[in-house]
Amino acid sequence: MSELKEKIHMIDNEMTVEEIIKVIVGTKEISDPFFIFDVSDLVNKVIKWQQTLPRVKPFYSVKCNDNSLVLQILAKLGINFDCASKGEIKKVLDLGVNPSSIIFSNPAKMISHIKYAKSMNVDITKFDNELELYKIKSIYPSCKLIIHISYDTQYPLGIKYGCDPLTEAPSLMELAYNLGLSVVGVSFHVDSKCNKPAVFKRAIANSANIFQLAQELGFKNMHLLNIGGGFDGNKNASLDNITGLVNDALNEWFPLNNGVTIIAEPGRYFVTSAFTLSTKILSIKNHSNDENHIMYFINDGVYGSFNSVLYDRSVVIPKSLYEFPMRPVYQSSIWGPTCDGLDQVVEFVNMPKMEMGEWITFEDMGAYALRIASKFNEFSLPKIFAVANQNTWEQFKNTSISDEHFSTMSIVDALKIQ
């Protein structure tokens, strides 16, 4: 396992992320946007997963947030990885992760990426169409396969990926058998925007039917059920809303000791609440059509950390770093720094009247914000400060992460030597 390349700043157990941000802002040493990466939050999410879904082995979805420190910590905590491309596979392997801990999860793969996976002994992948089976047969016939089924066509991934479990899966399974390929399991992915836990139950039941079909066709090594992602990771979200139903469905259709390993591909769940973004107001003006509407311009936008606002219609919640109870509240909108008129972060929000140079924070920014951000107009990407409380350091004492990976230097001092 490779060494951690970034230091984690130790903080008191009682210190909050908001207090850390105030310390950093108070130094006057930073004017660019920055993230606080709360390592303790990430570690607690791993512990919570193990407690509430003990049967389900997580493969972290690298596409969600491939920050090197996130990946290294998850690897050191024994988490496996879901990779969608050659680049993601290489990034994880470079950490010293065993190839057997990686699933090549993309159902529509480039030929060069299949060849790379073969060369690196990453030997399990997905399929959902005939052409993919023929590609794998010609390039990597020894690869173990998981048939990826759709669960609902109302959501984007339900349309793009997955075969219909009733009308398409049987013929694909038969083709795979006739080609002499090894199908070892079934997967599905419930979109994170789907708020219907019952969808998981229906998808698990459909998966059980395909296991039965595989047995009838003559497949001898069906042993994996991949229940995908779709687990919310916001601060106010709870796994408990879904785990009871999922565990009940698993116990009904895939009871303990039946030889089937249950895995999942959570992304947002692990990292969303671990990252908080701080932005600085760089300009202010009144709306041309409404003088009671204030437009705030900040130093990050939809071409940076708020990319999901533009492309995924995500809703972010702004919060003034400091409370101003005596200031009047105005209808407001928040805009990014680029010259593009589409660079609007928040369309409408009631906020106390703010001043140029003051800071606005956004919680729950760990999913996709860092992964998709660009330097459009040559604006800088936010710096990341990783912090962990003393309890987390105690938890790491008996792992391969030791005190040498933590920095006792205050963030204030670290800023001064940059």
N, C-alpha and C positions, 0 to 999 in steps of 0.2 A: 504494500500500500504506500502510495506516495505521501510525502509530507505536506501538511497544510501550507499553502503559499501566502496566506494572509493571516494576520494576527487577529484574535478575537479580544476585544477590550472587556475586561472584567468590570462589573458594576455591582453596587450593593443590591441585595435582594429586594429592598423596598423601592428602588429607583424605577420610575416609569419611563416609557419611551418619550412621552411629552417632556419630561424633565430633562432627558438627555438632549433633545432637540433645543430646548431653551439654553442649555449650557453651551452648545455649539454655536448657536446664533449669537449668544452673548459675547463671544470672543471677538466678534467683528472680523474674524479671519476668513470668512467664507461668504460668498455672494451668489455662487452657483447653486442650483438645486442639488439636494442630496437625499439619499435613503438611509434610514436606520434599519439594519437587518438584525432582528431580535432572534438570536440563535436559540435562546431558551424557549421561545414560542415554537420553533421548528421541532426541537427535541420533545416538547410536551405533546405535540401532535402525533409524533411517532409512538409515544407511550400510550396515548389515548386510543390510537388505532389498534395497538396490540391488546388493549384491554377490552374493547368493544367488538372487535372483529377478529377474535383469536384464531379462527380457522382460515382466514384470508391473508395470504402472503402478498405484500405490496411490491409492485414493480413501478418505481417512480417514473412518471412521464417527463422525460428530459425536455421536450419541446416547451413545457410550461415555464420553466425557468432554469437555464443552464449555467447560472452563475457558478464559477468553479468552487467557491466555498460551500455553497449549498450541496453540490454533488459530492464533495469530499466528506462533508459531515454525514450525509445520508449513507455513503459507502461505509464509513467507519461505524455506523450504527447497524450495519448488516442489511440495509435496504437494497433490493435489486432494481434493475432499470429497464424501462420501456424506451427503445430508440426507434426513430422513424427514418433514419438515413445513415449513410456511411460516415458523415461528419459527427453525428451524435454517437455512433458506436465507437469511433476512434477516441472521442473526448472521454468517454467512460472507461474504455480500455486503458487509456493513458494514466488513469488514476490507480491502475493495478487491479481493477475489478476482473474477476474470473469471467470468461466468455459464457459460462453456463448460467451466469446471473443476469444475462441480457436476453430480452425478446426483441427481435426485429419486427416491429409491430405494423409496419406500413403494408396494407393489402395490395398496393399498386407500386411495385418497386422498379427502380432503374436496374438494367442488367449489370452495369458496373458495380452497383451497390450490392447486388446478390453475390457477385464474384468476390467482393471485398469481405462480406460476411463469411463466405466459405473459407477464404484464406485465413481468417481470424478465429475460425471454429465457433462462430455464433450460429448455432444450429437449430434455431426454432423461429418460425415466422408464420404470418397469416396469409390467407387467400380468401377471395370472395367471387372469383370468376374463372372461366375456363382458361383464358389466355395465361393467367398467372400460373396455373398448374403446368401448362406446357413449358413456360419459361423455366420454372423450377426443375422440371423433369430434365431439361436439356443442360442446365447449368449446375444444379446442386441437388441431385436426386436423393441424396442421403439426408437432406434436411427434414426435420420434423415439422409437421404442419398443423395449424389451428384454423378451422373454418370459422370465418367471421360472419355472423348473422346480423341482420338489421332488426331493430326492435320497434321502430315507429318512424314513419316518413314525414312527421310533422316538424322534425328538427333537422338542421343542416347535415350533421354527420349521418343521420339516419337515411338521408337521400344519397349522399356521396359514397358511403362505404357500407358494406354488409349485403349479403344475399338474403332473399326472402326465405325464412326457415321452412315454409310449407311448399312453395312452388319451385324454388331454385336449389335449395340445399341438397335434396335427395339426388338430383342428377349430378351435382358437383361431387358429392361423396362417392358416387358410383364411378365417375370418371377418374377420380384420384385413386380408387382401388384398382381399376383396370390399368392405370399407368404404373402401378407398383409403388406408389408413394405412401409415405407413412403419415396418416392423420392421427394426431394424438389428443386433440381436444377441440373445444368450442369456445368462441369468445363473442362478446357483444359489448357495446359502449352506449350508455345512457347519457345523453347530452346534459351538461351541467346546468342548462337553463330549463330542463324538464323538472317540474315541481311535483311530479306524480310518483311517489315511491312504489305504487302498485306496478309500474312499468318494469321494475326490477323483477318482481315476482313472475310476471308473464314471460320475461326473457329467460329466466332460470328454468321455467317449465318447458319452454321451447327447446332450450339446450338439452334437457333431459331426453326429449324425444329424439334428438339427433344422436345422442349416445346410444339409444336403443337401435336406431337405424344403422349406426356404425357396426354394432354387434351383429346384426342380421346380414350385413354385407361381408363380414369376415375380418374387420379390423381388430387386431389383437392388443393394441397398446393405447387405448383411449384412457387417459388418466389426468387431463387438465381441463378445468373450467375457469375461464377468464371472464370475470364480471365487469371488466373495464373501469371507466372512471365515472364522473358525474357526482363526485362528493364535494359539496360546498366547503370552502375554507375560510369564509369571512369570520371576523371576531365573534359575531353574534350567532353564527351557525353552530349546529350541534349534530354530531354523527348519530346521536340517539334517535333523531327523527326518522332515520332510514334503517339503522342497523337491526332493530327488532324484526322488521319485516324481512330483511335480507337473510338474517340468521334463520328465521322460521322457514323461509322458502328453501334454503340450502338443506336444512334438516329434513324437509319433506321430500325433496327430489334427489338430494345427494347426501344421504345420511353418513354419519361418522363411520369410519372403517370400511367404506365401500371401495377404497383404492383410488379415489379421485382427489387430486390436490386442487384447492381453490386459490386462485390468484386474482389480483386486481391491478389496475393501472392508474392510481390516483396522482393527480398533478396539483390542481388548485388546492386540494385539501391540505397538503403539507406546507405550502409556501405563501398562500394569499395573505394571511394575517401576520406573517413574519416580517413584512416590509411596509414601512411607512415613509411616504415621500414628503419632503418639505420644499416649498417653492416661495420665491420672493416676488413681491409686487414691483414691477419695473415701470409701470405707467398706469394712469387712470384717466377716464373721461366719461362724460355723461352721454347717454344714448341720444342719437340725433332726433329720434321720434318721441322721446320720453325723458324729460330732464330729471325725473325722479328715479330713473333707472341708471345705475352706475356700472360701467364696464371696467373690469380690472384686467390688466395684462400681466401675466406671470412669466417666469423664465423657463417654463417647460410646457409642452403642448402635445397635440395629437400626432405630431411627427416624432415625438420623443416618448415619454413614459405613458402618455394617454392615448396611444395608438388604438387601443381597443374601443375607445369612445367613438372613433371615426368608423372603424371597420366591423366592430362587434356590437355597437350600440350599448356599450356598457355605461352604467351610471356611477359616477364617482361623487363622493360626499366631501365638500370642502369644509374646513374648520379653521377659524382664526387661531393662531398659536396662543395668543393671549386673549383673555376675556375683557370685553369693553362694555360693561353693563350700562354706563352712562351715555354711550354714543347712540345716536338714532340708527334705526334699522332701515335699510333700503332694499328694494328689488335690485338684484345684481346679476351680472353674468361674468364668466371668467374666460379669458382668451389666452392662447399661447403666444409665443414671441415671434413666430415666423410671419412672412409677408402674405401668406395664404389666407384668404377669407374663410376657409373651412376650418381654420385652426381655433375652434371653440371647444373649450374643455367642459364648461357647465353652462347650459342655456339659461337657467333661471334658478336663483337661490336668494333667500332673504339673509342678508348679512349686516352686521354693524358697519358703519362707515369706516373704511380702512384708509391708511395713508401709504404713500410710496415708500418702499423699503421695509414694510412690515411683511410678515410671513403667513402663508396659508399652508396647512398640512392636509394630507390625504392618507387615510388608513387603508388597509386591505389592498396593497398595490403589488403584491408579490407574484401574481400570475400574469405572465405574458408582457408586463410593462417593460421589463429589462430585455426580454428576448427579442422584441420586435422594434424597439426604439432605434431611430436613425439620427444622423447628424445633419438633417436637412437645414439649409441656410447656415451650416457650420456652427450650430449651437452645440455646446458641450453636453455630453451625457452626464447624468448625475453621478457623483461619487457615492460609494457605499461604505458606511461605517458599521462593522459587525460588533455586536455587544452580546454578553451573556452574564447572567447573574451567578453568584457564588454557588447556588444550589446546582446549577448546570455543571459547573466545574467539578463539584463533588461527584456528580453522576458519571462524569467522564474519567474519573480517576482509575477505574478498573478496565478501561478500554484502551485502544491504541492512540486515543487523543489524550495527551498529557498536559501538564502545566506549561510545557515549553511552547504550546500552541496558543497560549493566552498571553495577553499583554497587560501588565499592571500599570503601564503608563496611561495617564488620563487622556481622554480624547482631546482636551484642550492642549496638552503638551504635544500630542501627535500632530495636531494642526499646525503648530508653530514650526515644526521641523520639515514640513512638506515643501 
